[in-house]
């Protein structure tokens, strides 16, 4: 990789996590860790850009040596994962958040609300929350910081803290379509799929692409000297703004069409490491 680093114009790499940097068991392939260490040592930061809340990424930053600055909630939050300093936050309008969450509660849908403070609220029907609980168990074992989890009913009639993202996981066919129809007359929220059977809802201006532009300003790097790696529809917005983009072999067709390149390897085969080499050599 050293020879590639001497030739590349890329000064920063932004990567999705699930389906990209992480394998299907949400662990980090050793080859991926090695590549991040080499990049960091060479002065090329690796920024995680994920649908996860930033609080759900701290352990991965610590174990890999990736940048402490993380783009979370599909671009709604840019935060220092070590100090918790919030550099940018775009929250859903309270009336919109209340409308979506009330709809989900009334229709017994699986929903999780990611707040700007890092707490995740979940519906009593949520099966998705098991992923967070598993993360917290690992964090407790490794000495990490768990993600605060609270049932939505905790707030009752009280006002929920500012919400960066609402995640809907389809329990039954048609769940996501019902939510999408509920949102169709609102222009203050945006919705995008981050993986099969999952819908992410954020404030209307929010996207990974917008967040990457802000990262370029923070790091004082031209956006065209940023490489982006991802696998799903929510990654397409960042593919459209960076200099070089790579979609994983396991990615969805739309992301593959919009990326500059596609890997031969999947996320279960350390495809991120291959993607980095593609980004650096540009072919």
ROTI-283380 format. One record per residue: residue in three letters; x, y negated, z of N, C-alpha, C, CB in turn. Coordinates in steps of 0.05 Angstrom, whole numbers, plus 32768, in hexadecimal, padded with zeros to 4 digits. Each point is the difference from the previous one (the first is absolute). Glycine has a CB too. Layout:
BEGIN
ALAXYZXYZXYZXYZ/...
This chain:
BEGIN
UNK8010801880007FF07FE8800080117FE780007FDD80198018/UNK803B7FE87FF280117FE8800280047FF37FE4801780148028/UNK7FED7FFD7FC380047FF57FE57FE77FF27FF7802180247FF6/UNK7FC87FE780117FE77FF37FF87FFC7FE5800E7FEC802D7FF8/UNK801B7FD280227FFD7FE8800F80117FE97FF47FF7801B8029/UNK80207FEC7FCB80117FEB7FF57FF57FF57FE6802780178015/UNK7FC57FF67FDF7FF57FF87FE67FE57FF38003801A80247FEA/UNK7FD87FE2802C7FE47FF880017FFB7FE380067FF7802E800F/UNK7FF37FC77FE77FF77FE580067FEB8001801780097FF27FD0/UNK7FEF802680387FEC80038015800C7FF9801B7FE880237FE5/UNK800B7FCC802A800A7FF780197FEF8009801880147FD97FE9/UNK7FD5803380117FEE800980167FED80157FF480037FD28017/UNK7FF780427FF97FED80157FF77FE8800180138026801B7FEB/UNK7FC37FE5800A7FE78002800F7FF4801B7FFA7FF87FCE7FFF/UNK8000804180157FF5801B7FFC7FE780058010802E80107FF6/UNK7FBF7FFD7FFC7FE9800B800E800A801780127FE17FF47FD9/UNK800E801580398008801580127FF2801B7FFA80087FDD8023/UNK7FDD80247FE27FF2801A7FFB7FFF80077FE37FE47FF78029/UNK802580217FD1800080097FE480197FF67FF17FCF80008001/UNK80427FF1800C80177FF57FF3801A800580117FE37FDC7FEA/UNK80208014802B8018800380117FFD8019801280077FCE7FFE/UNK7FE18037800B7FFB801780127FF780187FF07FF47FE08025/UNK801280387FE67FF680187FF37FE380048009802F80157FFE/UNK7FC580017FF97FE4800580067FFB8006801D7FFB80117FD2/UNK80197FF4803E7FFD8004801D80077FE6800F800C80307FFA/UNK7FF67FBA7FF880067FE6800C801B7FFF800D7FD07FF98007/UNK804380177FEF801B7FFF800A80127FF57FEA7FF880278020/UNK80217FD27FE880127FF37FED801580157FF77FFA7FD38016/UNK800680347FD0801580117FF6801C7FF580057FE180107FDC/UNK80328001802B801A7FF68008800E7FF17FE980048027801F/UNK7FF77FE17FC9800C7FF17FE97FF67FE47FFF8004802B7FE7/UNK7FE37FD180207FF57FE48001800E7FF080157FD480117FEF/UNK80307FFB8029800E7FF18015801C7FF87FF87FE6801A8022/UNK80287FF97FD1801B7FFB7FF780017FE87FED800B80318006/UNK7FE27FCF7FE780007FEA7FEC7FFB7FE5800D7FEF80217FDE/UNK7FFE7FDE80357FFA7FE7800E80197FF6800F7FD0800E8005/UNK803E8005800880197FF8800E80147FF47FED7FF780248022/UNK800C7FE97FC780147FF67FEC7FF87FE57FF6800A802F7FF3/UNK7FDC7FCD80077FF77FE67FF780047FEA80157FDE80187FE3/UNK801B7FEE803580037FEC8016801D7FF980047FD780128016/UNK803A80027FE9801D7FFA8003800B7FEF7FE98005802B8018/UNK7FEE7FD67FD180087FF17FE87FF27FE67FFE800A802B7FE9/UNK7FE57FCE802B7FF37FE67FFF7FE77FFF7FF0802C7FED8006/UNK7FC8802A7FF47FE680007FF27FEB800B8014801680087FD3/UNK7FDA7FE580387FEC800980137FEA80117FF380097FD7801B/UNK7FED803C7FF57FE880107FF87FE97FF88011801D80277FF1/UNK7FCE7FCE80037FE97FF6800E7FE980147FFD800F7FD07FF8/UNK7FE58039801E7FE880107FFE7FE87FEF7FFA801480218021/UNK7FDD7FE77FCB7FE77FF17FF87FEA80158000801A7FDD7FE4/UNK7FD5802280307FEE801680057FE47FF780088027801A800E/UNK7FC67FF87FEE7FE57FFB800A7FFE8003801E7FEF80107FD5/UNK80257FFD803780008004801D80037FE6800F8014802D7FF9/UNK7FE27FD1802080077FE98010801D800180077FD17FFE8013/UNK803B7FEA7FF2801D7FFF800580078010801980027FD37FEA/UNK7FEC802E80298005800F80198003801E7FFB7FE67FDE8019/UNK8010802B7FD08001801C7FF8801A80067FF07FCD80018000/UNK80457FEB7FFE801780037FEF801A7FFE80107FE67FEE7FDA/UNK80188008803F80187FFB80108013801880017FE57FE0801B/UNK801080377FEA801180188003801080067FE77FE080128022/UNK80137FEA7FC7800D80057FE680167FEC7FFB7FD680147FEE/UNK80267FD3801A80157FEC7FFE8018800880117FDE7FDC7FF7/UNK801C802C8021801680078013801080187FF67FE47FEE8025/UNK800E80267FD1800E80197FF8800E7FFF7FE67FDE8017801A/UNK801C7FD57FD5800B7FFF7FE580147FE97FFC7FD780147FF0/UNK80277FD7802080117FE97FFC7FF57FED7FEB8026801B800D/UNK7FC17FE87FEC7FF37FEE7FED7FFD7FE4800D7FE780267FEA/UNK80127FC780067FFD7FE4800A7FEB7FFF8016800D7FEE7FD4/UNK7FF8800280407FED7FFC80167FE77FF17FF680267FFF8021/UNK7FDD7FF27FC97FE97FF27FF47FEF80147FF1801B7FD47FFD/UNK7FCC802E800A7FEE80137FF37FE77FF27FF680118024801F/UNK7FE77FE57FC97FE67FF77FF57FEC8016800880157FE67FD8/UNK7FD7801280387FEC801380087FE47FF97FF7801C80098027/UNK7FD180097FDD7FE47FFC7FFA7FFC7FF77FE37FF87FF4802F/UNK801780197FBF7FFE7FFA7FE380067FE37FF97FDE80247FFD/UNK80337FD0801380087FE47FFA7FF47FEC80128006800E7FD2/UNK7FE77FFA80407FF37FED801280127FF680167FD580167FF5/UNK80407FF9801280127FF98015801D80047FF87FDD800C8022/UNK80347FE07FE4801D80037FFD800B7FFA801B80017FF27FCF/UNK800D8022803C80077FFF801D801C800C80057FCF8002800B/UNK803E7FF380098019800C80097FF780178013801B7FD57FFD/UNK7FEB80447FFA7FF68017800F800F8004801A7FF480157FD5/UNK80227FDE802F800F800380197FF87FEB8015802680127FE6/UNK7FD87FD580117FF87FEA80137FE37FFB8000802C7FEC7FF8/UNK7FC5801F7FF57FE37FFB7FFD7FF97FE47FF67FF980218024/UNK801C7FCF7FD47FFA7FE67FF57FF080027FE6802B7FEE8015/UNK7FBF80057FEB7FEE80017FE880087FE97FEE7FDA8015801B/UNK80317FF27FCD80097FEC7FED7FE97FF67FEF802D80158000/UNK7FC17FFD7FF87FE97FF97FF07FE980128009801D7FF17FD8/UNK7FCB800480297FE8801080067FE87FF47FF28014800F802C/UNK7FDE80017FC57FE77FF87FF47FEA8012800A80187FEE7FD6/UNK7FD68008803A7FEB8011800C7FE67FFE7FF180167FFA802C/UNK7FDA801A7FD77FE580007FF47FEF7FEC800F800580317FF1/UNK7FEB7FC080017FED7FEE800D7FEF800F80137FFF7FE27FD8/UNK7FFD801480417FF1800F80147FE480097FF680187FE58022/UNK7FDA800B7FCF7FE680087FF6800280187FED7FF07FD18005/UNK8025802F7FEB800480177FED800880198010800E7FE07FDB/UNK8004801D80388008801880107FE8800B800F802E7FED8005/UNK7FC2800180077FE8800A800E7FED800E7FEE80067FDA8020/UNK7FF6801B7FC87FEE800C7FEC8009801C7FF87FF57FD27FEF/UNK80258031800B800A801A7FF87FFE80148017801F7FEA7FDF/UNK7FEA800E80388001801380177FE380078009802C7FEC800E/UNK7FC280017FF17FE4800780077FF480137FEC7FFB7FD38015/UNK800C80297FD17FF680127FEB800B801C80057FFD7FDA7FDF/UNK801C80288027800D801A80057FF4800E8018802A7FEF7FEC/UNK7FD1800280297FF5800B80187FE3800A7FFB801C7FE2801C/UNK7FD5800E7FD67FE480087FFA7FFE80197FEE7FF47FD08004/UNK802180347FEB7FFF80167FEE8013801780097FF57FE07FDB/UNK8015801E803D80108015800D801980077FEE7FD780128016/UNK80377FD97FE2801780037FEF801A800180107FE77FE97FDB/UNK802D8022801A801B8001800C800E7FE67FFA800380337FFD/UNK80007FBB8016800E7FE77FFB80137FFA80177FD87FF07FE6/UNK803E8002801280147FF7801380067FE27FFA8015802F8005/UNK7FEB7FC1800F80067FE37FFD801C7FFA800B7FCE7FF58003/UNK804380017FEC801B7FFA800880017FE28007801480257FE2/UNK7FF37FD5803780017FE48008801C7FF47FFE7FDA800A801F/UNK80267FDB7FE1801A7FF27FFD8012800680187FE97FDC7FE6/UNK800B802B8031801080058018800C801C7FFF7FE37FE18019/UNK801480307FD5800B801B7FFE7FEE8016800B802C7FEC8003/UNK7FBF800C800B7FED8014800A7FEF800A7FE97FFF7FE9802D/UNK7FFA80307FD47FEF800C7FEC7FE68009800D802880107FE4/UNK7FC17FE680127FE68008800A7FF580157FED7FF87FD38016/UNK7FFA80407FF47FF580167FEF7FE480078008802E80127FFB/UNK7FC37FF77FF07FE4800880057FFF801B800D7FF17FE67FD8/UNK7FFA802080357FFE801A800E800080187FED7FE87FE98025/UNK801280117FC2800080167FEB801B80047FF47FD17FF67FF7/UNK80437FF98010801980007FF28010801A800380007FCE8006/UNK8007803D7FE4801380167FFF801C7FF67FFA7FDB80207FF2/UNK80267FC9800180197FF47FF880117FF980197FEA7FEE7FD6/UNK8009800C8040800F7FF7801880138016800A7FD97FE3800C/UNK802280367FEB801280168008801C7FFB7FF67FD980207FFF/UNK802A7FD27FEB801B7FFA7FF5800F7FEE80147FEF80057FD0/UNK80027FE7803A800D7FED80138007800E801A7FE67FDB7FEC/UNK80088037801D8006800E8019801880127FFD7FCF7FFF800B/UNK8034800E7FDE801880107FFB80197FEF80007FE480207FE5/UNK801A7FC8800F80177FEE800080077FF8801D7FF27FEE7FD3/UNK7FFA800C803D80057FF9801C800D8016800F7FD97FE17FFE/UNK802080387FFD800C8017800D801E80017FF97FD480197FFF/UNK80327FE37FE7801C80007FF7800F7FE9800D7FF380167FD4/UNK80017FD3802D800D7FE9800C80068004801D7FE87FE37FDF/UNK80068029802F80048006801D8017801380037FD07FF8800A/UNK8032801B7FE4801680158002801B7FF37FFA7FDF80247FF3/UNK80217FC97FFA801A7FF47FF780077FE7800F7FF880147FD3/UNK7FF77FE3803F80057FE8800E7FF77FE77FF2802680168014/UNK7FC87FEE7FD87FF67FE97FF17FE97FF3800D800F80167FD7/UNK7FE57FD6801B7FEA7FF1800B7FE680097FF2801E7FD88009/UNK7FCE803280077FE780097FF47FEF7FE97FF680028027801E/UNK7FEC7FE07FCF7FED7FEC7FF67FE87FFF8012801080087FD0/UNK7FE87FE1803A7FE87FFE80107FE780087FF080157FDC801C/UNK7FDB80377FEF7FE8800A7FF27FE87FFC8012801C80227FE6/UNK7FCF7FD3800F7FE87FFB80107FE780067FEF80187FDD801C/UNK7FD3802F7FF07FE880047FF07FF27FE57FFB7FFB802E8015/UNK7FF87FD07FD47FF27FE77FF97FEB7FF980158008800A7FD0/UNK7FEC800A803B7FEA7FFB8014800B7FF280197FE780287FEE/UNK80337FD78015800C7FF280177FF87FE38000802780207FFF/UNK7FD67FD47FEA7FFA7FE47FFE7FE27FFA800280287FFB7FE5/UNK7FC8801880147FE37FFC80027FF77FE57FF48001801B802A/UNK7FF47FD47FE67FF77FE67FF680167FEB80007FD3800B8010/UNK80457FFC7FFA80157FEC8001800C7FFC7FE4800A800E8030/UNK80077FDE7FCE800C7FF97FE6801980117FFD7FEE7FD18001/UNK8014803D7FE8801880107FFA80187FED7FFA7FE380267FEE/UNK80357FE2801A80177FEF7FF980037FFE7FE18017800E802B/UNK7FF87FDF7FCC80047FFC7FE38008801A7FF2800D7FD08008/UNK7FE680377FE38004801A7FF1800E7FFA7FE67FD780148015/UNK80407FFA7FE7800F7FFE7FE77FF680137FEA80287FF2801B/UNK7FCF80257FEE7FF780147FEC7FEC8013800D802C7FFD7FE8/UNK7FC1800C80077FED80158008800580187FEE7FDD7FDE8012/UNK802780397FF9800580187FF07FE88012800280327FFD8009/UNK7FC3800A7FE07FEA80137FFE800A801A7FF57FDF7FDA7FF9/UNK801C803C80158007801B7FF77FE7800F7FFA802B8000801B/UNK7FD3800B7FCD7FE8800D7FF77FFC801B800E80047FEA7FD4/UNK7FE78018803C7FF98019800D7FEE80117FEE80057FEA802D/UNK7FE980087FC57FED800D7FEE80017FF17FE57FE380108027/UNK80187FFF7FC480007FF47FE67FEC7FE97FFF800D802C7FEB/UNK7FFC7FBD800B7FEF7FE97FFD80047FEB80167FE0801D7FEB/UNK80307FEA802A80057FEC8015800D7FE77FF6800480268020/UNK80117FDD7FD0800F7FE97FF67FEF7FF07FEC802B80198007/UNK7FC57FF57FE97FEF7FF27FED7FEC7FEF800F800680257FDF/UNK7FEF7FE580377FED7FF08010800C7FE7800B7FE8802A800C/UNK80317FD87FFE800E7FE9800A80067FEC7FEA8014801C8024/UNK7FF57FEE7FC580067FEF7FE97FE77FF07FF7802480217FF2/UNK7FC57FED800D7FE77FF27FF97FF97FEB80157FF080297FE9/UNK80157FDD80307FFB7FEC801580117FE77FFD7FF48026801F/UNK80247FDE7FD680137FE97FFD7FFD7FF17FE6801F8019801C/UNK7FD17FF07FD280007FF67FE57FF87FE27FFD7FF7802E7FF1/UNK7FFA7FC980227FF77FE47FFF80127FEE80127FD1800F7FF7/UNK80447FFC801480127FF0801180197FF87FF07FEF8017802A/UNK80197FD07FD780187FF77FF280167FFA80147FE47FEE7FDB/UNK80188018803F80147FFA80148010801980087FE37FDB8010/UNK8018803C7FE4800F801880058008800D7FE67FE88006802C/UNK802D800A7FD6800980107FE98002801D800980197FD97FEB/UNK7FE4803A80038001801C80078011800E7FEB7FD37FFE8017/UNK803E80157FF38011800F7FEE8004801C800B80177FD67FF0/UNK7FED803E7FFF8006801B8009801D800380057FD980127FE7/UNK802F7FF98030801C800480068007801E7FFE80007FD8801E/UNK7FEC80397FE38004801D7FFB7FE5800C7FFB802A8002801D/UNK7FD580177FDB7FE6800C7FF97FEE800080198016801D7FDD/UNK7FD17FDA801E7FEC8001801680047FEB80157FFD802F7FF8/UNK80127FBC800180057FEB80147FFC7FE57FF28021801D801A/UNK7FD27FD07FF57FFC7FE57FF5800B7FEC80157FD7800E7FE6/UNK803A7FDF8010800B7FEB80117FF27FE67FFB802D80188001/UNK7FCA7FDB80147FF27FE77FFD80107FEA800E7FD280177FFD/UNK80347FD47FF4800F7FE9800B7FF37FE67FF8802B801B7FFE/UNK7FE07FCF800C7FF77FE67FF780067FFD7FE280077FEB802E/UNK7FE880067FC480027FFF7FE3801B7FF97FF47FD27FF38002/UNK803E7FFB800A801A7FF97FF38015801680047FF57FD08007/UNK80068044800A801580128008800680167FEC7FF27FF7802F/UNK8028800E7FCC800980177FF0801D800480067FDE7FF87FDC/UNK802C801F801E801D8005800380107FED7FEE7FF78030800B/UNK7FFF7FCA7FDD800E7FEF7FEE80047FE4800C7FED801A7FDA/UNK7FFE7FDB803280017FE5800C8015800180177FD07FF67FF4/UNK802F801F801C801380038016801D80027FF77FDC8016801A/UNK80287FF87FD0801C80027FF5800A7FE57FF87FF6802E7FF0/UNK7FF97FC1800580097FE47FF980087FF180197FE180007FD8/UNK80108005803E80077FF28019801B800B800B7FCF7FF9800A/UNK803580217FF3801A800D800880177FF37FF07FE8802C800C/UNK80137FD07FDB80157FF37FEF80087FE5800C7FEF80187FD7/UNK7FFD7FD9803280057FE6800C800F8003801A7FD77FED7FEA/UNK802080268027800D8004801A801D80087FFD7FD4800E8013/UNK803280047FDA801B80097FFD80107FEF7FEC7FF0802E800B/UNK80037FBE7FE9800C7FEF7FEC800C80107FE9800B7FDF8025/UNK7FE580337FD1800880117FE97FEC7FFB7FEA80148023801F/UNK7FF57FD97FC87FED7FFE7FEA7FEF80197FFE80217FE27FE7/UNK7FC5801B80147FEF80178000800780147FEA7FDC7FE38012/UNK803180137FD9800880127FEA8019801080077FEC7FE07FE0/UNK8021801A803780168010800A7FF880128016801F7FDB7FF3/UNK7FC6802B800E7FF5801380137FF780197FF17FF27FDB801F/UNK8014803C7FEC7FF680197FF57FEA800B8011802C800A7FEC/UNK7FBF800180097FE9800A800F7FFB801D7FF97FEB7FD38001/UNK800E803D80147FFB801D7FFD7FE68007800D8032800A7FFF/UNK7FBD80057FF37FE68007800B7FF380177FF27FFB7FD1800E/UNK7FEC80347FF87FF280177FF47FE27FFC7FFB8022801C8017/UNK7FD37FCE7FF37FE27FFF7FFE7FF77FE47FF77FFD80228024/UNK7FE87FDC7FDA7FF47FE87FF480087FE780107FDA801C7FEF/UNK80287FE6802B80077FE98010801D7FF77FFC7FDE800E8022/UNK803280017FD0801B7FF97FF980037FF17FE6800F8028801A/UNK7FDB7FD97FD680027FF47FE580057FE280017FE080247FF0/UNK80147FCF802480037FE28002801D7FF980047FD27FFC8012/UNK803E80147FFD801C7FF98003801080087FE87FFB80068031/UNK7FFC800F7FC0800E80087FE77FFF7FE87FEC7FF480318008/UNK7FF67FC07FF97FFC7FEB7FEC80117FE780057FD280117FFA/UNK803B7FEC801E800E7FE88006801F800480017FD87FF08018/UNK803180287FED801D80058004800E80047FE57FF68014802D/UNK80257FED7FD5801080057FE97FFF801C7FF5801D7FDC8010/UNK7FE4803880027FFF801C7FF97FEE800F8013802F7FFD7FED/UNK7FC0801480087FEE801080108001801D7FF97FE27FD88005/UNK801B8039800F8002801D7FFC7FE8800D800E80337FFF7FFC/UNK7FBF80127FF57FEA800F800C8009801D80057FDE7FE37FE9/UNK80198029802C8007801B80067FF380147FED80067FF38030/UNK800680237FCC7FF580157FEF7FE480098009802F800F7FF6/UNK7FCD7FF080247FE68007800C7FEC7FE9800080188021801C/UNK7FEF7FC97FD87FEF7FE880017FE780037FEE80287FE58009/UNK7FC580097FFB7FE880007FF080067FF57FE47FE37FFA8029/UNK800D800C7FC480057FF87FE480027FE27FFC7FE880297FF2/UNK80077FC8801C80007FE37FFC801B7FF580097FCE7FFE8007/UNK803C800B8010801A7FF7800A801780087FEC7FEF80038030/UNK800F80157FC5801480087FED80007FEF7FE77FFC802F8011/UNK7FED7FC97FE67FFE7FF07FE8800B7FE480057FD880197FF2/UNK80257FDD802680087FE48006801D7FFE80097FD17FF7800C/UNK803C801F7FFA801C8000800A80137FFF7FE87FF280198029/UNK80267FDD7FDC801580007FEB8009801C7FFB800E7FD2800E/UNK7FF5803E8007800A801C7FFE7FF080128012802E7FEF7FF5/UNK7FD4802B80067FF3801480118016801580077FD27FF97FEA/UNK802E800F802F8014801480087FF9801C7FF6800A7FE48029/UNK800A802D7FD87FFB801D7FFA7FF9800F8019801F7FFD7FD9/UNK7FEA7FF8803D7FFB800D801A7FE97FF4800F8031800B8002/UNK7FC3800580107FE97FF78010800A7FF5801B7FE280217FE9/UNK800C7FD5802780077FF7801A8009801780127FDF7FDA7FFB/UNK8019803E7FFF80098018800F801C80097FF87FD0800D8005/UNK803B7FE77FE6801A80077FF680137FE880017FEB80227FE1/UNK80107FCD803380117FE8800380007FEF7FE6801D80188021/UNK7FCB7FE57FD37FFE7FF17FE880077FE280047FDD801F7FF1/UNK80217FD7802780087FE58006801E7FFC7FF97FDD7FFD8024/UNK803380167FE3801D7FFE7FFB80057FFF7FE2800A8019802A/UNK7FE77FF67FC680037FFF7FE37FF67FE57FF67FF980317FFD/UNK7FF17FC5800F7FF67FE67FF780147FE980057FD28011800A/UNK803C7FF0800C80147FEC800680157FFF7FEB7FF880058031/UNK801280137FC7801480027FEC7FF67FF57FE5801480288017/UNK7FD27FDC7FE37FF57FF57FE87FFF7FE280017FE4802A7FFA/UNK80137FCC801D7FFF7FE28004801B7FF47FFC7FDA80068020/UNK803B80067FEB801A7FF48000800D80017FE48005800C8030/UNK7FF580097FC1800D80017FE67FED7FF57FEA801A8028800F/UNK7FCC7FD57FF77FEE7FF47FED7FF980117FE980117FD6800E/UNK7FF280457FF57FF980117FEA7FFC801C800A80187FE47FDF/
